[in-house]
């Protein structure tokens, strides 16, 4: 279950991630609270802050994937983590000193989003260099465990600190926490990394990556599935808030419990993925089944009559979505040419995260027109249909004898 932690370099990296991701989730909670304070409780202002943080993903992720193939990923990560930490420290200093304004937060959201957009594909494609192909699935699962544990612990710590000392000190703590990841990266033994040959600088490298994916029907199917599930099926935060308030008449604590129940499911799913990573079996089949199960369970959950039945359904939903995401990530990374891995993962992260603003707008419109439950119901059905379509495309590709992502 923890096999990849036997790898020295990954052990340093994972230790730093535990600290840094907790700080990241603390900052997200504090940032939302600060925006509401500065805007007089405006939900629109909060939406602008979220959009500014996601917009760079659309603009920079493909380029960042190309940079991951061309440059030393470890050094790139050191640079991005220092920059992300500096954003937290600057916002904290502005807040603690009492001079922070809403436009300061907006500007730093955009800068933070830009560095995060560069960091994501580099970090995703660096995992296999630390642990090698044999341990990649296990390492991806352990990363998911760390992420979801931080998602539970971070906001809880932030809530206590905001009440006790204010939002500014939370930002400062997150800025300092980035030193844990930087330290882990600096302590690595570079001779033990599984590095592919560096890709030389050439014109049209982003287009070359897109052509590589287009010529692989199996990759196209997976990318479409990732986009559909990420865009329409995984808009949990916005839809759960509306359901908790407008369907079940719950306050903020009721919304928070829904997020916690989902996090329990995703943490459980990541744990199962880590235990399963050493077993033989088709990653593609598991990915499709995970997406189909997620879509079906989400649609069924939307029909639950009571608050507690809806909340309990979120646990298997979380298990299914984590089964899908971990298997999709490792399937793509292990099924592509190492010289293309950064660019392919850049496209993967663009499709997985870049559609969230679109999904958020669609969810809000559906909730207004068809009722609060409709985004969850239709998002689940869309994920289920996408899984069925992806399964059929992969079956046809295999029957045609085309290059495949394999088992």
C-alpha positions as CSV (number, residue, x, y, z in Angstrom):
1,X,0.0,0.0,0.0
2,X,2.9,2.4,0.7
3,X,5.4,0.8,-1.6
4,X,6.5,4.0,-3.3
5,X,7.5,5.5,0.0
6,X,10.5,3.0,-0.1
7,X,11.9,5.3,-2.8
8,X,14.1,7.9,-1.1
9,X,13.4,10.8,-3.4
10,X,9.6,10.2,-3.3
11,X,9.7,10.0,0.5
12,X,11.3,13.5,0.7
13,X,8.8,14.8,-1.8
14,X,5.7,13.3,-0.1
15,X,6.8,14.5,3.3
16,X,7.0,18.1,2.0
17,X,3.6,17.7,0.2
18,X,1.8,16.8,3.5
19,X,2.9,20.1,5.0
20,X,2.5,22.3,1.9
21,X,-0.9,20.9,0.8
22,X,-2.3,21.5,4.3
23,X,-1.1,25.1,4.0
24,X,-2.7,25.4,0.5
25,X,-6.1,24.3,1.7
26,X,-5.7,26.7,4.7
27,X,-5.1,29.6,2.3
28,X,-8.0,28.7,0.1
29,X,-10.4,28.9,3.1
30,X,-8.8,32.1,4.4
31,X,-8.8,33.7,0.9
32,X,-12.6,33.0,0.5
33,X,-13.2,34.5,3.9
34,X,-11.1,37.6,3.3
35,X,-12.8,38.2,-0.1
36,X,-16.2,38.1,1.6
37,X,-15.0,40.5,4.3
38,X,-13.6,43.0,1.9
39,X,-16.6,42.8,-0.5
40,X,-19.3,43.0,2.2
41,X,-20.3,39.4,1.7
42,X,-20.6,39.5,-2.1
43,X,-20.9,36.1,-3.7
44,X,-20.1,37.7,-7.1
45,X,-16.7,38.9,-5.7
46,X,-15.9,35.4,-4.6
47,X,-16.8,34.1,-8.0
48,X,-14.4,36.6,-9.6
49,X,-11.6,35.5,-7.3
50,X,-12.1,31.8,-8.3
51,X,-12.3,32.7,-12.0
52,X,-9.0,34.7,-11.8
53,X,-7.3,31.7,-10.2
54,X,-8.6,29.2,-12.9
55,X,-8.2,31.4,-16.0
56,X,-4.4,31.0,-16.2
57,X,-5.0,27.2,-16.5
58,X,-6.6,27.8,-19.9
59,X,-3.7,30.0,-21.0
60,X,-0.5,28.5,-19.7
61,X,-1.0,24.7,-19.1
62,X,-0.1,23.5,-22.6
63,X,3.0,25.7,-22.6
64,X,3.9,24.4,-19.2
65,X,3.7,20.8,-20.4
66,X,6.1,21.7,-23.2
67,X,8.5,23.3,-20.6
68,X,8.2,20.0,-18.6
69,X,9.5,18.1,-21.6
70,X,12.3,20.5,-22.3
71,X,13.7,21.5,-18.9
72,X,14.7,19.9,-15.6
73,X,11.4,19.2,-13.9
74,X,12.9,19.3,-10.4
75,X,14.3,22.8,-10.9
76,X,11.1,24.0,-12.4
77,X,9.2,22.8,-9.3
78,X,11.6,24.5,-7.0
79,X,11.0,27.8,-8.8
80,X,7.2,27.4,-8.9
81,X,7.0,26.4,-5.3
82,X,9.1,29.4,-4.2
83,X,6.8,31.7,-6.3
84,X,3.6,30.2,-4.8
85,X,5.0,30.6,-1.3
86,X,6.0,34.2,-2.0
87,X,2.3,34.9,-3.1
88,X,1.1,33.6,0.3
89,X,3.7,35.7,2.2
90,X,2.9,38.9,0.3
91,X,-0.9,38.5,0.8
92,X,-0.2,37.7,4.5
93,X,1.9,40.8,5.0
94,X,-0.7,43.0,3.2
95,X,-3.4,41.6,5.5
96,X,-1.5,41.6,8.8
97,X,-0.5,45.2,8.2
98,X,-4.1,46.2,7.5
99,X,-3.5,47.7,4.0
100,X,-5.0,44.9,2.0
101,X,-7.7,45.8,-0.6
102,X,-9.9,43.6,-2.7
103,X,-7.9,44.4,-5.9
104,X,-4.8,43.1,-4.1
105,X,-6.5,39.8,-3.6
106,X,-7.6,39.7,-7.2
107,X,-4.2,40.4,-8.5
108,X,-2.5,37.8,-6.3
109,X,-5.2,35.3,-7.3
110,X,-4.2,35.7,-10.9
111,X,-0.5,35.5,-10.2
112,X,-1.0,32.5,-7.9
113,X,-3.1,30.8,-10.6
114,X,-0.4,31.5,-13.2
115,X,2.3,29.7,-11.2
116,X,-0.1,26.9,-10.2
117,X,-0.9,26.4,-13.9
118,X,2.8,25.9,-14.6
119,X,3.3,23.8,-11.6
120,X,0.5,21.3,-12.3
121,X,1.7,19.4,-15.4
122,X,5.4,19.6,-14.3
123,X,4.5,18.0,-10.9
124,X,2.2,15.4,-12.5
125,X,4.9,14.3,-15.0
126,X,7.7,14.4,-12.4
127,X,6.1,11.6,-10.3
128,X,7.2,8.9,-12.7
129,X,10.8,10.3,-12.6
130,X,10.9,9.8,-8.8
131,X,9.5,6.3,-8.6
132,X,9.8,4.7,-12.0
133,X,7.0,3.1,-14.0
134,X,6.5,0.2,-11.7
135,X,5.5,2.3,-8.7
136,X,3.7,5.1,-10.6
137,X,0.1,4.0,-9.9
138,X,0.9,3.6,-6.2
139,X,2.6,7.0,-6.0
140,X,-0.4,8.7,-7.8
141,X,-2.8,7.1,-5.3
142,X,-0.6,8.2,-2.3
143,X,-0.6,11.7,-3.8
144,X,-4.4,11.6,-3.8
145,X,-4.5,10.4,-0.2
146,X,-2.3,13.3,0.8
147,X,-4.4,15.8,-1.2
148,X,-7.7,14.6,0.3
149,X,-6.3,14.4,3.9
150,X,-5.1,18.0,3.5
151,X,-8.6,19.0,2.2
152,X,-10.1,17.7,5.4
153,X,-7.5,19.0,7.8
154,X,-6.5,22.3,6.2
155,X,-9.8,24.2,6.2
156,X,-10.5,23.0,9.8
157,X,-7.2,24.4,11.0
158,X,-7.8,27.6,9.0
159,X,-11.2,28.0,10.7
160,X,-9.6,27.9,14.1
161,X,-6.8,30.2,13.2
162,X,-9.0,32.8,11.4
163,X,-11.1,33.1,14.6
164,X,-8.0,33.2,16.8
165,X,-5.5,35.4,15.0
166,X,-7.1,36.4,11.6
167,X,-6.7,35.5,8.0
168,X,-3.3,37.2,7.5
169,X,-1.4,34.8,9.7
170,X,-3.0,31.9,7.8
171,X,-1.5,33.3,4.5
172,X,1.9,33.7,6.2
173,X,1.7,30.1,7.5
174,X,1.0,28.8,4.0
175,X,3.9,30.8,2.5
176,X,6.2,29.3,5.0
177,X,4.8,25.8,4.4
178,X,6.1,25.9,0.8
179,X,9.6,25.6,2.3
180,X,8.8,22.0,3.1
181,X,8.4,21.0,-0.6
182,X,11.4,23.1,-1.7
183,X,13.5,21.4,1.0
184,X,12.4,17.9,-0.1
185,X,13.2,18.7,-3.7
186,X,16.7,20.1,-2.8
187,X,17.5,17.0,-0.7
188,X,16.8,14.6,-3.6
189,X,19.6,12.5,-5.1
190,X,19.3,13.4,-8.7
191,X,21.3,10.4,-9.7
192,X,18.4,8.2,-8.7
193,X,15.8,9.9,-10.8
194,X,14.4,8.1,-13.9
195,X,14.9,10.9,-16.3
196,X,14.0,10.6,-20.0
197,X,16.2,12.3,-22.6
198,X,15.7,16.1,-22.7
199,X,13.6,17.3,-25.6
200,X,15.5,20.0,-27.6
201,X,13.9,23.3,-28.4
202,X,12.0,23.3,-31.7
203,X,9.3,25.3,-33.3
204,X,5.7,24.0,-33.0
205,X,6.3,21.7,-30.0
206,X,2.9,22.4,-28.5
207,X,1.3,21.5,-31.9
208,X,3.4,18.4,-32.0
209,X,2.0,17.3,-28.7
210,X,-1.6,17.9,-29.9
211,X,-0.9,16.0,-33.1
212,X,0.5,13.1,-31.0
213,X,-2.7,12.9,-29.0
214,X,-4.9,13.3,-32.1
215,X,-3.3,10.3,-33.8
216,X,-4.0,8.1,-30.8
217,X,-7.8,7.2,-30.6
218,X,-7.3,5.7,-27.2
219,X,-5.8,8.9,-25.9
220,X,-8.5,11.0,-27.5
221,X,-11.2,8.8,-25.8
222,X,-9.5,9.2,-22.4
223,X,-9.1,13.0,-22.8
224,X,-12.8,13.4,-23.7
225,X,-13.8,11.3,-20.7
226,X,-11.6,13.3,-18.4
227,X,-13.1,16.6,-19.7
228,X,-16.7,15.4,-19.4
229,X,-16.3,14.1,-15.8
230,X,-14.1,17.1,-14.7
231,X,-16.4,19.7,-16.2
232,X,-19.9,18.4,-15.6
233,X,-19.6,15.7,-12.9
234,X,-17.2,17.3,-10.4
235,X,-18.7,20.7,-9.6
236,X,-19.2,19.6,-6.0
237,X,-18.6,22.8,-4.1
238,X,-21.0,25.0,-6.0
239,X,-23.8,22.5,-6.3
240,X,-23.5,21.2,-2.7
241,X,-23.9,24.7,-1.3
242,X,-27.1,25.3,-3.2
243,X,-28.5,21.9,-2.3
244,X,-27.7,22.2,1.4
245,X,-29.3,25.7,1.6
246,X,-32.2,25.5,-0.8
247,X,-33.2,21.9,-0.8
248,X,-32.6,20.8,2.8
249,X,-32.7,24.1,4.6
250,X,-29.2,23.7,6.2
251,X,-26.7,26.4,7.2
252,X,-23.0,26.6,6.5
253,X,-22.3,23.7,8.8
254,X,-24.6,21.5,6.8
255,X,-22.8,22.4,3.6
256,X,-19.4,21.7,5.3
257,X,-20.6,18.3,6.4
258,X,-21.4,17.4,2.8
259,X,-17.9,18.4,1.7
260,X,-16.5,16.3,4.6
261,X,-18.5,13.2,3.6
262,X,-17.2,13.5,0.0
263,X,-13.7,13.9,1.3
264,X,-14.1,10.8,3.4
265,X,-15.1,8.9,0.2
266,X,-12.2,10.3,-1.9
267,X,-9.7,9.5,0.9
268,X,-11.1,6.0,1.1
269,X,-10.9,5.7,-2.7
270,X,-7.3,6.8,-2.8
271,X,-6.4,4.3,0.0
272,X,-8.1,1.5,-2.0
273,X,-6.2,2.6,-5.1
274,X,-2.9,2.5,-3.2
275,X,-3.7,-1.1,-2.0
276,X,-4.7,-2.2,-5.5
277,X,-1.7,-0.6,-7.3
278,X,0.5,-3.7,-7.0
279,X,-2.1,-6.0,-8.5
280,X,-2.3,-7.0,-12.1
281,X,-5.2,-5.8,-14.2
282,X,-6.3,-3.4,-16.9
283,X,-6.0,0.3,-15.8
284,X,-8.2,1.2,-18.8
285,X,-11.0,-1.0,-17.7
286,X,-10.8,0.3,-14.2
287,X,-10.8,3.9,-15.4
288,X,-14.0,3.3,-17.5
289,X,-15.7,1.4,-14.7
290,X,-14.8,4.0,-12.2
291,X,-16.2,6.8,-14.3
292,X,-19.4,4.8,-15.0
293,X,-19.8,4.0,-11.3
294,X,-19.3,7.6,-10.4
295,X,-21.8,8.9,-12.9
296,X,-24.4,6.3,-11.8
297,X,-23.9,6.9,-8.0
298,X,-24.0,10.7,-8.5
299,X,-27.3,10.5,-10.4
300,X,-28.8,8.2,-7.8
301,X,-27.5,10.5,-5.0
302,X,-29.3,13.5,-6.6
303,X,-32.6,11.7,-6.0
304,X,-32.1,11.0,-2.3
305,X,-35.1,12.3,-0.4
306,X,-33.4,13.4,2.8
307,X,-30.3,15.3,3.9
308,X,-28.6,12.3,5.6
309,X,-29.3,9.9,2.8
310,X,-27.8,12.4,0.4
311,X,-24.8,12.9,2.6
312,X,-24.2,9.1,3.0
313,X,-24.3,8.6,-0.8
314,X,-21.4,11.0,-1.1
315,X,-19.0,8.4,0.4
316,X,-19.3,5.9,-2.5
317,X,-19.4,8.8,-4.9
318,X,-16.0,9.9,-3.6
319,X,-14.6,6.3,-3.8
320,X,-15.7,6.0,-7.4
321,X,-14.4,9.4,-8.5
322,X,-11.0,8.7,-6.9
323,X,-10.9,5.3,-8.6
324,X,-11.4,7.1,-11.9
325,X,-9.0,9.9,-11.4
326,X,-6.1,7.8,-10.1
327,X,-6.5,5.2,-12.9
328,X,-6.8,7.8,-15.6
329,X,-3.7,9.7,-14.5
330,X,-1.5,6.6,-14.3
331,X,-2.9,5.2,-17.5
332,X,-2.1,8.3,-19.5
333,X,1.4,8.7,-18.0
334,X,2.4,5.1,-18.6
335,X,0.9,4.9,-22.0
336,X,2.7,7.7,-23.8
337,X,6.2,8.3,-25.1
338,X,8.4,9.7,-22.3
339,X,9.5,12.6,-24.6
340,X,5.8,13.6,-24.9
341,X,4.7,13.0,-21.3
342,X,4.9,16.6,-20.2
343,X,2.9,17.9,-23.1
344,X,0.3,15.2,-22.8
345,X,-0.1,15.8,-19.1
346,X,-0.4,19.5,-19.9
347,X,-3.4,18.8,-22.1
348,X,-4.7,16.4,-19.5
349,X,-4.6,19.0,-16.7
350,X,-6.1,21.6,-19.1
351,X,-9.1,19.4,-19.9
352,X,-9.5,18.2,-16.3
353,X,-9.3,21.7,-14.7
354,X,-9.9,24.1,-17.5
355,X,-13.6,23.2,-18.0
356,X,-14.5,23.9,-14.4
357,X,-15.5,27.6,-15.0
358,X,-17.8,26.3,-17.8
359,X,-19.2,23.6,-15.6
360,X,-19.7,26.1,-12.8
361,X,-21.7,28.4,-15.1
362,X,-23.7,25.5,-16.5
363,X,-24.5,24.2,-13.0
364,X,-25.7,27.6,-11.8
365,X,-28.0,28.0,-14.8
366,X,-29.4,24.5,-14.5
367,X,-30.0,25.1,-10.8
368,X,-32.0,28.2,-11.6
369,X,-34.0,26.7,-14.4
370,X,-34.5,23.1,-13.4
371,X,-34.0,23.1,-9.7
372,X,-31.0,22.7,-7.3
373,X,-30.8,18.9,-7.8
374,X,-30.5,19.1,-11.6
375,X,-26.8,19.8,-11.9
376,X,-25.9,16.8,-9.8
377,X,-28.4,14.5,-11.6
378,X,-27.5,15.7,-15.1
379,X,-23.8,15.8,-14.3
380,X,-23.9,12.2,-13.2
381,X,-25.8,11.1,-16.3
382,X,-23.3,13.0,-18.5
383,X,-20.4,11.2,-16.8
384,X,-22.1,7.9,-17.2
385,X,-22.8,8.5,-20.9
386,X,-19.2,9.7,-21.5
387,X,-17.9,6.5,-19.8
388,X,-20.0,4.3,-22.0
389,X,-18.9,6.2,-25.1
390,X,-15.2,6.0,-24.0
391,X,-15.5,2.3,-23.4
392,X,-16.9,1.8,-26.9
393,X,-14.2,3.9,-28.6
394,X,-11.5,2.0,-26.7
395,X,-13.1,-1.3,-27.7
396,X,-13.2,-0.3,-31.4
397,X,-9.5,0.9,-31.2
398,X,-8.4,-2.4,-29.7
399,X,-10.4,-4.4,-32.3
400,X,-8.8,-2.3,-35.1
401,X,-5.4,-3.1,-33.8
402,X,-4.4,0.5,-33.3
403,X,-1.8,1.6,-30.8
404,X,-3.3,1.3,-27.3
405,X,-2.6,2.6,-23.8
406,X,-2.5,-1.1,-22.8
407,X,-3.3,-2.6,-19.5
